Amino acid sequence: MRPPLPPLDTRVERFDLAVGTAAEFLRSAWTELRDVSFEIADMPLGPDPDGIPRWRVLTAEKRIIMFRIPIERLSHPHRDDDLHRRMIVESAVFRAAAQYLDRDPWDLGPERFRF
């Protein structure tokens, strides 16, 4: 018998987990987001007038598409570790959801997190 192999842990899987966790948190806090589909794509089809988008909000279709490669490659954490890379992904999810709701991202957290 061989020893068990460690579970696969790739950047793509960590990105998916971070987006999914943040999306579920936001859905539980905001009823307006319960039917919104948070999707992940590698890259946008092309740049927009402001540059390369990190996400696309399709309000009429109730969809938010997160673009993994621009979020990972064009964001610069002040520390290059797993925690800060996850915080960048979660921050992008919050900002995309805030755009969908037409709110400030800081307004999306529940009141108990306000200081």
The first five atom37 places (N, CA, C, CB, O) and aatype in JSON, in Angstrom:
{
  "aatype": [12, 1, 14, 14, 10, 14, 14, 10, 3, 16, 1, 19, 6, 1, 13, 3, 10, 0, 19, 7, 16, 0, 0, 6, 13, 10, 1, 15, 0, 17, 16, 6, 10, 1, 3, 19, 15, 13, 6, 9, 0, 3, 12, 14, 10, 7, 14, 3, 14, 3, 7, 9, 14, 1, 17, 1, 19, 10, 16, 0, 6, 11, 1, 9, 9, 12, 13, 1, 9, 14, 9, 6, 1, 10, 15, 8, 14, 8, 1, 3, 3, 3, 10, 8, 1, 1, 12, 9, 19, 6, 15, 0, 19, 13, 1, 0, 0, 0, 5, 18, 10, 3, 1, 3, 14, 17, 3, 10, 7, 14, 6, 1, 13, 1, 13],
  "atom_mask": [
    [1, 1, 1, 1, 1],
    [1, 1, 1, 1, 1],
    [1, 1, 1, 1, 1],
    [1, 1, 1, 1, 1],
    [1, 1, 1, 1, 1],
    [1, 1, 1, 1, 1],
    [1, 1, 1, 1, 1],
    [1, 1, 1, 1, 1],
    [1, 1, 1, 1, 1],
    [1, 1, 1, 1, 1],
    [1, 1, 1, 1, 1],
    [1, 1, 1, 1, 1],
    [1, 1, 1, 1, 1],
    [1, 1, 1, 1, 1],
    [1, 1, 1, 1, 1],
    [1, 1, 1, 1, 1],
    [1, 1, 1, 1, 1],
    [1, 1, 1, 1, 1],
    [1, 1, 1, 1, 1],
    [1, 1, 1, 0, 1],
    [1, 1, 1, 1, 1],
    [1, 1, 1, 1, 1],
    [1, 1, 1, 1, 1],
    [1, 1, 1, 1, 1],
    [1, 1, 1, 1, 1],
    [1, 1, 1, 1, 1],
    [1, 1, 1, 1, 1],
    [1, 1, 1, 1, 1],
    [1, 1, 1, 1, 1],
    [1, 1, 1, 1, 1],
    [1, 1, 1, 1, 1],
    [1, 1, 1, 1, 1],
    [1, 1, 1, 1, 1],
    [1, 1, 1, 1, 1],
    [1, 1, 1, 1, 1],
    [1, 1, 1, 1, 1],
    [1, 1, 1, 1, 1],
    [1, 1, 1, 1, 1],
    [1, 1, 1, 1, 1],
    [1, 1, 1, 1, 1],
    [1, 1, 1, 1, 1],
    [1, 1, 1, 1, 1],
    [1, 1, 1, 1, 1],
    [1, 1, 1, 1, 1],
    [1, 1, 1, 1, 1],
    [1, 1, 1, 0, 1],
    [1, 1, 1, 1, 1],
    [1, 1, 1, 1, 1],
    [1, 1, 1, 1, 1],
    [1, 1, 1, 1, 1],
    [1, 1, 1, 0, 1],
    [1, 1, 1, 1, 1],
    [1, 1, 1, 1, 1],
    [1, 1, 1, 1, 1],
    [1, 1, 1, 1, 1],
    [1, 1, 1, 1, 1],
    [1, 1, 1, 1, 1],
    [1, 1, 1, 1, 1],
    [1, 1, 1, 1, 1],
    [1, 1, 1, 1, 1],
    [1, 1, 1, 1, 1],
    [1, 1, 1, 1, 1],
    [1, 1, 1, 1, 1],
    [1, 1, 1, 1, 1],
    [1, 1, 1, 1, 1],
    [1, 1, 1, 1, 1],
    [1, 1, 1, 1, 1],
    [1, 1, 1, 1, 1],
    [1, 1, 1, 1, 1],
    [1, 1, 1, 1, 1],
    [1, 1, 1, 1, 1],
    [1, 1, 1, 1, 1],
    [1, 1, 1, 1, 1],
    [1, 1, 1, 1, 1],
    [1, 1, 1, 1, 1],
    [1, 1, 1, 1, 1],
    [1, 1, 1, 1, 1],
    [1, 1, 1, 1, 1],
    [1, 1, 1, 1, 1],
    [1, 1, 1, 1, 1],
    [1, 1, 1, 1, 1],
    [1, 1, 1, 1, 1],
    [1, 1, 1, 1, 1],
    [1, 1, 1, 1, 1],
    [1, 1, 1, 1, 1],
    [1, 1, 1, 1, 1],
    [1, 1, 1, 1, 1],
    [1, 1, 1, 1, 1],
    [1, 1, 1, 1, 1],
    [1, 1, 1, 1, 1],
    [1, 1, 1, 1, 1],
    [1, 1, 1, 1, 1],
    [1, 1, 1, 1, 1],
    [1, 1, 1, 1, 1],
    [1, 1, 1, 1, 1],
    [1, 1, 1, 1, 1],
    [1, 1, 1, 1, 1],
    [1, 1, 1, 1, 1],
    [1, 1, 1, 1, 1],
    [1, 1, 1, 1, 1],
    [1, 1, 1, 1, 1],
    [1, 1, 1, 1, 1],
    [1, 1, 1, 1, 1],
    [1, 1, 1, 1, 1],
    [1, 1, 1, 1, 1],
    [1, 1, 1, 1, 1],
    [1, 1, 1, 1, 1],
    [1, 1, 1, 1, 1],
    [1, 1, 1, 0, 1],
    [1, 1, 1, 1, 1],
    [1, 1, 1, 1, 1],
    [1, 1, 1, 1, 1],
    [1, 1, 1, 1, 1],
    [1, 1, 1, 1, 1],
    [1, 1, 1, 1, 1]
  ],
  "atom_positions": [
    [[0.84, -1.19, 0.0], [0.0, 0.0, 0.0], [0.88, 1.24, 0.0], [-0.95, 0.01, 1.21], [1.88, 1.32, 0.7]],
    [[0.47, 2.18, -0.79], [1.17, 3.46, -0.82], [0.57, 4.39, 0.23], [1.1, 4.11, -2.22], [-0.59, 4.23, 0.62]],
    [[1.36, 5.36, 0.67], [0.76, 6.34, 1.59], [-0.24, 7.2, 0.83], [1.86, 7.24, 2.24], [-0.11, 7.38, -0.38]],
    [[-1.24, 7.72, 1.52], [-2.24, 8.55, 0.82], [-1.58, 9.81, 0.28], [-3.41, 8.93, 1.76], [-0.69, 10.4, 0.9]],
    [[-2.03, 10.21, -0.88], [-1.51, 11.44, -1.49], [-2.19, 12.65, -0.85], [-1.74, 11.44, -3.03], [-3.36, 12.59, -0.48]],
    [[-1.45, 13.74, -0.72], [-2.08, 14.94, -0.18], [-3.13, 15.46, -1.16], [-1.02, 16.04, 0.11], [-3.0, 15.25, -2.37]],
    [[-4.16, 16.13, -0.66], [-5.18, 16.65, -1.57], [-4.58, 17.71, -2.5], [-6.37, 17.26, -0.77], [-3.65, 18.43, -2.12]],
    [[-5.11, 17.77, -3.69], [-4.65, 18.78, -4.63], [-5.04, 20.17, -4.12], [-5.23, 18.53, -6.05], [-6.17, 20.38, -3.67]],
    [[-4.13, 21.07, -4.2], [-4.38, 22.44, -3.74], [-3.76, 23.38, -4.75], [-3.79, 22.69, -2.29], [-2.57, 23.72, -4.68]],
    [[-4.58, 23.8, -5.71], [-4.07, 24.66, -6.78], [-4.58, 26.08, -6.59], [-4.49, 24.11, -8.16], [-5.51, 26.33, -5.82]],
    [[-3.96, 27.01, -7.31], [-4.42, 28.4, -7.27], [-5.87, 28.51, -7.72], [-3.53, 29.28, -8.17], [-6.64, 29.28, -7.15]],
    [[-6.24, 27.73, -8.73], [-7.62, 27.78, -9.24], [-8.59, 27.34, -8.15], [-7.77, 26.88, -10.5], [-9.63, 27.98, -7.95]],
    [[-8.27, 26.26, -7.46], [-9.16, 25.78, -6.39], [-9.24, 26.77, -5.24], [-8.68, 24.43, -5.87], [-10.31, 26.98, -4.69]],
    [[-8.11, 27.38, -4.87], [-8.13, 28.38, -3.79], [-8.95, 29.6, -4.21], [-6.69, 28.82, -3.42], [-9.67, 30.17, -3.4]],
    [[-8.84, 30.01, -5.49], [-9.63, 31.13, -5.99], [-11.11, 30.79, -5.93], [-9.2, 31.49, -7.44], [-11.91, 31.59, -5.45]],
    [[-11.49, 29.61, -6.42], [-12.89, 29.18, -6.4], [-13.44, 29.17, -4.98], [-13.03, 27.78, -7.02], [-14.56, 29.61, -4.74]],
    [[-12.65, 28.66, -4.04], [-13.09, 28.6, -2.65], [-13.28, 30.0, -2.07], [-12.08, 27.82, -1.81], [-14.25, 30.25, -1.36]],
    [[-12.35, 30.91, -2.35], [-12.46, 32.27, -1.83], [-13.69, 32.99, -2.4], [-11.19, 33.08, -2.15], [-14.41, 33.66, -1.67]],
    [[-13.92, 32.84, -3.7], [-15.1, 33.47, -4.32], [-16.37, 32.86, -3.75], [-15.06, 33.3, -5.87], [-17.3, 33.59, -3.39]],
    [[-16.43, 31.54, -3.66], [-17.63, 30.87, -3.15], [-17.94, 31.24, -1.72], [0.0, 0.0, 0.0], [-19.1, 31.46, -1.38]],
    [[-16.92, 31.3, -0.87], [-17.13, 31.65, 0.53], [-17.62, 33.08, 0.68], [-15.83, 31.46, 1.32], [-18.57, 33.35, 1.42]],
    [[-16.99, 34.01, -0.04], [-17.42, 35.41, 0.03], [-18.82, 35.58, -0.54], [-16.43, 36.31, -0.74], [-19.63, 36.33, 0.02]],
    [[-19.12, 34.89, -1.63], [-20.46, 34.98, -2.24], [-21.53, 34.45, -1.29], [-20.51, 34.22, -3.57], [-22.59, 35.05, -1.17]],
    [[-21.27, 33.34, -0.63], [-22.24, 32.78, 0.31], [-22.46, 33.72, 1.5], [-21.78, 31.4, 0.8], [-23.58, 33.88, 1.98]],
    [[-21.39, 34.33, 1.98], [-21.53, 35.3, 3.06], [-22.42, 36.46, 2.62], [-20.15, 35.83, 3.5], [-23.33, 36.86, 3.35]],
    [[-22.16, 36.99, 1.44], [-22.95, 38.12, 0.94], [-24.4, 37.73, 0.69], [-22.34, 38.68, -0.34], [-25.31, 38.51, 0.98]],
    [[-24.63, 36.54, 0.17], [-26.01, 36.08, -0.05], [-26.77, 35.96, 1.26], [-26.02, 34.73, -0.78], [-27.97, 36.24, 1.32]],
    [[-26.07, 35.53, 2.32], [-26.75, 35.39, 3.61], [-27.04, 36.74, 4.24], [-25.91, 34.55, 4.56], [-27.97, 36.86, 5.04]],
    [[-26.27, 37.76, 3.89], [-26.45, 39.09, 4.48], [-27.38, 39.98, 3.66], [-25.1, 39.76, 4.63], [-27.99, 40.89, 4.22]],
    [[-27.5, 39.74, 2.36], [-28.27, 40.61, 1.48], [-29.27, 39.77, 0.67], [-27.34, 41.4, 0.54], [-28.87, 38.96, -0.16]],
    [[-30.55, 39.98, 0.93], [-31.57, 39.22, 0.2], [-31.53, 39.52, -1.3], [-32.96, 39.54, 0.75], [-31.91, 38.67, -2.1]],
    [[-31.08, 40.71, -1.67], [-31.0, 41.07, -3.09], [-29.99, 40.22, -3.86], [-30.64, 42.53, -3.24], [-30.04, 40.17, -5.08]],
    [[-29.08, 39.56, -3.15], [-28.05, 38.75, -3.8], [-28.35, 37.25, -3.78], [-26.72, 39.0, -3.13], [-27.57, 36.47, -4.32]],
    [[-29.46, 36.85, -3.17], [-29.74, 35.41, -3.02], [-29.9, 34.69, -4.34], [-30.99, 35.21, -2.19], [-29.54, 33.52, -4.45]],
    [[-30.43, 35.35, -5.35], [-30.64, 34.72, -6.66], [-29.56, 35.08, -7.67], [-31.99, 35.11, -7.21], [-29.66, 34.72, -8.84]],
    [[-28.54, 35.8, -7.23], [-27.47, 36.22, -8.13], [-26.47, 35.07, -8.28], [-26.76, 37.51, -7.61], [-26.08, 34.44, -7.31]],
    [[-26.08, 34.83, -9.52], [-25.1, 33.79, -9.82], [-23.71, 34.41, -9.84], [-25.42, 33.1, -11.17], [-23.44, 35.3, -10.64]],
    [[-22.83, 33.94, -8.97], [-21.43, 34.35, -8.98], [-20.67, 33.33, -9.8], [-20.85, 34.48, -7.51], [-20.6, 32.15, -9.42]],
    [[-20.11, 33.75, -10.91], [-19.42, 32.84, -11.82], [-17.95, 33.22, -11.92], [-20.08, 32.85, -13.21], [-17.56, 34.34, -11.61]],
    [[-17.15, 32.26, -12.36], [-15.71, 32.49, -12.5], [-15.3, 32.18, -13.92], [-14.9, 31.63, -11.49], [-15.64, 31.13, -14.47]],
    [[-14.57, 33.1, -14.51], [-13.99, 32.9, -15.83], [-12.5, 33.23, -15.73], [-14.7, 33.79, -16.92], [-12.08, 33.98, -14.84]],
    [[-11.72, 32.69, -16.62], [-10.28, 32.97, -16.58], [-9.97, 34.41, -16.96], [-9.53, 32.03, -17.51], [-9.27, 35.11, -16.23]],
    [[-10.5, 34.86, -18.11], [-10.19, 36.19, -18.62], [-11.43, 36.8, -19.28], [-9.02, 36.13, -19.64], [-12.29, 36.07, -19.77]],
    [[-11.51, 38.13, -19.28], [-12.58, 38.76, -20.07], [-12.26, 38.62, -21.56], [-12.74, 40.27, -19.69], [-11.12, 38.32, -21.93]],
    [[-13.26, 38.83, -22.4], [-13.04, 38.71, -23.84], [-12.1, 39.78, -24.37], [-14.36, 38.78, -24.57], [-11.41, 39.56, -25.37]],
    [[-12.06, 40.91, -23.71], [-11.18, 41.98, -24.13], [-11.23, 43.12, -23.13], [0.0, 0.0, 0.0], [-12.06, 43.12, -22.23]],
    [[-10.34, 44.08, -23.3], [-10.35, 45.22, -22.37], [-11.56, 46.11, -22.6], [-9.06, 46.03, -22.51], [-12.15, 46.1, -23.68]],
    [[-11.91, 46.88, -21.59], [-12.94, 47.9, -21.75], [-12.23, 49.26, -21.72], [-14.05, 47.79, -20.63], [-11.01, 49.29, -21.58]],
    [[-12.95, 50.35, -21.84], [-12.29, 51.66, -21.87], [-11.44, 51.98, -20.63], [-13.33, 52.73, -22.03], [-10.51, 52.78, -20.71]],
    [[-11.75, 51.35, -19.5], [-10.99, 51.6, -18.27], [-9.82, 50.64, -18.09], [-11.91, 51.51, -17.07], [-9.1, 50.75, -17.1]],
    [[-9.61, 49.72, -19.01], [-8.54, 48.74, -18.88], [-9.08, 47.33, -18.86], [0.0, 0.0, 0.0], [-10.13, 47.05, -19.43]],
    [[-8.37, 46.44, -18.2], [-8.79, 45.04, -18.12], [-9.7, 44.88, -16.91], [-7.55, 44.08, -18.02], [-9.27, 45.12, -15.78]],
    [[-10.95, 44.47, -17.12], [-11.87, 44.34, -15.99], [-11.52, 43.15, -15.1], [-13.29, 44.21, -16.49], [-11.05, 42.12, -15.57]],
    [[-11.78, 43.32, -13.81], [-11.59, 42.22, -12.85], [-12.88, 41.43, -12.7], [-11.14, 42.77, -11.47], [-12.84, 40.26, -12.31]],
    [[-14.01, 42.04, -13.01], [-15.31, 41.38, -12.94], [-16.26, 42.07, -13.89], [-15.88, 41.39, -11.49], [-15.99, 43.17, -14.38]],
    [[-17.38, 41.41, -14.16], [-18.43, 42.0, -14.97], [-19.75, 41.77, -14.25], [-18.46, 41.39, -16.42], [-20.05, 40.65, -13.83]],
    [[-20.52, 42.83, -14.1], [-21.82, 42.77, -13.44], [-22.9, 42.85, -14.51], [-21.98, 43.92, -12.39], [-22.96, 43.81, -15.28]],
    [[-23.74, 41.83, -14.56], [-24.86, 41.78, -15.49], [-26.14, 41.78, -14.67], [-24.77, 40.51, -16.42], [-26.7, 40.73, -14.35]],
    [[-26.6, 42.96, -14.33], [-27.73, 43.12, -13.42], [-29.0, 42.49, -13.97], [-27.96, 44.58, -13.14], [-29.72, 41.8, -13.24]],
    [[-29.29, 42.7, -15.23], [-30.52, 42.17, -15.82], [-30.54, 40.65, -15.81], [-30.69, 42.68, -17.25], [-31.61, 40.04, -15.7]],
    [[-29.38, 40.03, -15.91], [-29.28, 38.57, -15.93], [-29.03, 37.98, -14.54], [-28.19, 38.14, -16.87], [-28.96, 36.76, -14.38]],
    [[-28.88, 38.85, -13.53], [-28.58, 38.44, -12.16], [-27.3, 37.58, -12.13], [-29.77, 37.66, -11.55], [-27.28, 36.48, -11.57]],
    [[-26.24, 38.13, -12.74], [-24.96, 37.43, -12.82], [-23.81, 38.38, -12.48], [-24.76, 36.81, -14.22], [-23.82, 39.55, -12.84]],
    [[-22.84, 37.83, -11.78], [-21.58, 38.52, -11.55], [-20.49, 37.55, -11.97], [-21.42, 38.97, -10.03], [-20.41, 36.43, -11.47]],
    [[-19.66, 37.98, -12.91], [-18.59, 37.12, -13.41], [-17.26, 37.67, -12.89], [-18.6, 37.05, -14.98], [-16.9, 38.81, -13.16]],
    [[-16.54, 36.84, -12.17], [-15.24, 37.19, -11.63], [-14.17, 36.65, -12.58], [-15.05, 36.64, -10.18], [-14.21, 35.48, -12.96]],
    [[-13.21, 37.49, -12.95], [-12.14, 37.08, -13.86], [-10.89, 36.77, -13.05], [-11.85, 38.18, -14.93], [-10.25, 37.66, -12.5]],
    [[-10.56, 35.48, -12.99], [-9.5, 34.99, -12.11], [-8.12, 35.57, -12.43], [-9.44, 33.5, -12.18], [-7.45, 36.07, -11.54]],
    [[-7.7, 35.51, -13.68], [-6.33, 35.92, -14.01], [-6.09, 37.4, -13.76], [-6.02, 35.59, -15.47], [-5.07, 37.74, -13.16]],
    [[-6.97, 38.31, -14.18], [-6.72, 39.73, -13.84], [-6.7, 40.0, -12.34], [-7.77, 40.61, -14.5], [-5.9, 40.8, -11.87]],
    [[-7.58, 39.34, -11.59], [-7.59, 39.56, -10.14], [-6.29, 39.07, -9.53], [-8.8, 38.84, -9.49], [-5.7, 39.76, -8.7]],
    [[-5.83, 37.89, -9.94], [-4.6, 37.34, -9.37], [-3.35, 38.06, -9.84], [-4.5, 35.87, -9.71], [-2.44, 38.29, -9.05]],
    [[-3.29, 38.41, -11.11], [-2.05, 38.94, -11.68], [-1.9, 40.45, -11.6], [-1.96, 38.53, -13.11], [-0.79, 40.96, -11.51]],
    [[-3.02, 41.17, -11.61], [-2.93, 42.64, -11.65], [-3.1, 43.28, -10.29], [-3.97, 43.19, -12.6], [-2.95, 44.49, -10.15]],
    [[-3.41, 42.49, -9.28], [-3.52, 43.0, -7.92], [-2.18, 42.75, -7.22], [-4.71, 42.32, -7.15], [-1.52, 41.74, -7.46]],
    [[-1.81, 43.67, -6.38], [-0.51, 43.57, -5.73], [-0.68, 43.62, -4.21], [0.43, 44.68, -6.2], [-0.78, 44.7, -3.64]],
    [[-0.71, 42.44, -3.57], [-0.81, 42.46, -2.1], [0.49, 43.0, -1.49], [-1.1, 41.03, -1.56], [1.57, 42.83, -2.06]],
    [[0.37, 43.64, -0.34], [1.58, 44.16, 0.28], [2.4, 43.05, 0.91], [1.23, 45.21, 1.33], [3.57, 43.25, 1.24]],
    [[1.8, 41.88, 1.09], [2.51, 40.66, 1.49], [2.09, 39.55, 0.56], [2.22, 40.28, 2.99], [0.9, 39.39, 0.27]],
    [[3.03, 38.79, 0.08], [2.72, 37.71, -0.86], [2.59, 36.39, -0.09], [3.8, 37.61, -1.96], [3.5, 35.57, -0.09]],
    [[1.44, 36.23, 0.56], [1.16, 34.99, 1.27], [-0.3, 34.61, 1.01], [1.44, 35.12, 2.8], [-1.06, 35.38, 0.44]],
    [[-0.67, 33.42, 1.45], [-2.02, 32.91, 1.17], [-3.12, 33.81, 1.72], [-2.18, 31.51, 1.75], [-4.12, 34.04, 1.05]],
    [[-2.93, 34.33, 2.93], [-3.94, 35.18, 3.54], [-4.2, 36.43, 2.71], [-3.52, 35.57, 4.95], [-5.35, 36.77, 2.43]],
    [[-3.14, 37.12, 2.3], [-3.32, 38.37, 1.57], [-3.83, 38.13, 0.14], [-2.0, 39.13, 1.52], [-4.57, 38.95, -0.39]],
    [[-3.43, 37.02, -0.47], [-3.99, 36.7, -1.78], [-5.49, 36.41, -1.67], [-3.25, 35.48, -2.41], [-6.26, 36.82, -2.53]],
    [[-5.91, 35.72, -0.61], [-7.33, 35.46, -0.39], [-8.08, 36.76, -0.13], [-7.53, 34.48, 0.78], [-9.2, 36.94, -0.61]],
    [[-7.48, 37.66, 0.63], [-8.13, 38.95, 0.91], [-8.35, 39.74, -0.36], [-7.29, 39.76, 1.9], [-9.36, 40.44, -0.48]],
    [[-7.43, 39.66, -1.31], [-7.61, 40.36, -2.59], [-8.79, 39.79, -3.35], [-6.32, 40.26, -3.44], [-9.58, 40.54, -3.93]],
    [[-8.92, 38.47, -3.36], [-10.04, 37.84, -4.06], [-11.36, 38.22, -3.39], [-9.88, 36.29, -4.09], [-12.31, 38.61, -4.07]],
    [[-11.41, 38.11, -2.07], [-12.64, 38.46, -1.35], [-12.99, 39.93, -1.54], [-12.5, 38.14, 0.13], [-14.16, 40.28, -1.66]],
    [[-11.99, 40.79, -1.55], [-12.23, 42.22, -1.79], [-12.85, 42.44, -3.16], [-10.91, 43.01, -1.67], [-13.76, 43.25, -3.3]],
    [[-12.37, 41.73, -4.17], [-12.94, 41.86, -5.51], [-14.4, 41.4, -5.53], [-12.12, 41.06, -6.54], [-15.23, 42.02, -6.19]],
    [[-14.72, 40.32, -4.81], [-16.1, 39.84, -4.75], [-16.99, 40.89, -4.08], [-16.18, 38.49, -3.98], [-18.1, 41.16, -4.55]],
    [[-16.51, 41.47, -2.99], [-17.29, 42.5, -2.3], [-17.5, 43.72, -3.2], [-16.59, 42.93, -1.0], [-18.6, 44.28, -3.25]],
    [[-16.45, 44.14, -3.92], [-16.6, 45.31, -4.79], [-17.54, 45.03, -5.95], [-15.25, 45.73, -5.32], [-18.3, 45.92, -6.35]],
    [[-17.5, 43.81, -6.5], [-18.42, 43.45, -7.58], [-19.86, 43.42, -7.07], [-18.04, 42.09, -8.19], [-20.77, 43.92, -7.74]],
    [[-20.07, 42.83, -5.89], [-21.41, 42.8, -5.31], [-21.9, 44.21, -4.99], [-21.43, 41.93, -4.03], [-23.08, 44.51, -5.17]],
    [[-21.01, 45.05, -4.52], [-21.39, 46.45, -4.24], [-21.8, 47.16, -5.52], [-20.22, 47.2, -3.57], [-22.75, 47.95, -5.51]],
    [[-21.11, 46.9, -6.61], [-21.49, 47.48, -7.89], [-22.86, 46.98, -8.31], [-20.44, 47.16, -8.98], [-23.68, 47.75, -8.8]],
    [[-23.12, 45.69, -8.12], [-24.43, 45.11, -8.45], [-25.53, 45.79, -7.64], [-24.43, 43.59, -8.18], [-26.59, 46.1, -8.18]],
    [[-25.28, 46.02, -6.36], [-26.27, 46.62, -5.47], [-26.28, 48.15, -5.52], [-26.03, 46.17, -4.06], [-27.14, 48.79, -4.92]],
    [[-25.33, 48.73, -6.23], [-25.15, 50.18, -6.3], [-24.96, 50.76, -4.89], [-26.37, 50.85, -6.99], [-25.63, 51.7, -4.49]],
    [[-24.01, 50.16, -4.16], [-23.66, 50.58, -2.8], [-22.16, 50.66, -2.68], [-24.25, 49.6, -1.75], [-21.41, 50.26, -3.57]],
    [[-21.73, 51.2, -1.56], [-20.32, 51.21, -1.23], [-19.93, 49.82, -0.68], [-19.99, 52.34, -0.19], [-20.71, 49.24, 0.08]],
    [[-18.77, 49.26, -1.04], [-18.39, 47.94, -0.52], [-18.37, 47.88, 1.0], [-17.04, 47.55, -1.05], [-18.64, 46.82, 1.57]],
    [[-18.05, 48.98, 1.67], [-18.0, 48.98, 3.14], [-19.38, 48.85, 3.75], [-17.34, 50.25, 3.64], [-19.5, 48.53, 4.93]],
    [[-20.43, 49.1, 2.97], [-21.8, 48.96, 3.48], [-22.29, 47.52, 3.49], [-22.73, 49.8, 2.65], [-23.36, 47.24, 4.04]],
    [[-21.54, 46.6, 2.9], [-22.03, 45.23, 2.74], [-21.86, 44.36, 3.97], [-21.35, 44.59, 1.6], [-22.55, 43.35, 4.1]],
    [[-20.97, 44.71, 4.87], [-20.77, 43.91, 6.08], [-21.88, 44.16, 7.08], [0.0, 0.0, 0.0], [-22.43, 45.26, 7.12]],
    [[-22.2, 43.16, 7.87], [-23.24, 43.36, 8.88], [-22.81, 44.37, 9.94], [-23.6, 42.03, 9.54], [-21.62, 44.63, 10.12]],
    [[-23.76, 44.92, 10.63], [-23.49, 45.99, 11.61], [-22.52, 45.56, 12.7], [-24.77, 46.44, 12.25], [-21.8, 46.4, 13.24]],
    [[-22.49, 44.28, 13.04], [-21.61, 43.85, 14.13], [-20.12, 43.97, 13.78], [-21.93, 42.41, 14.51], [-19.27, 43.92, 14.66]],
    [[-19.81, 44.14, 12.49], [-18.42, 44.28, 12.1], [-17.99, 45.74, 12.0], [-18.19, 43.59, 10.8], [-16.84, 46.01, 11.66]],
    [[-18.87, 46.66, 12.29], [-18.52, 48.08, 12.21], [-17.94, 48.55, 13.53], [-19.75, 48.93, 11.83], [-18.45, 48.21, 14.6]],
    [[-16.89, 49.32, 13.44], [-16.22, 49.83, 14.64], [-16.36, 51.34, 14.72], [-14.75, 49.44, 14.65], [-15.87, 51.96, 15.66]]
  ]
}
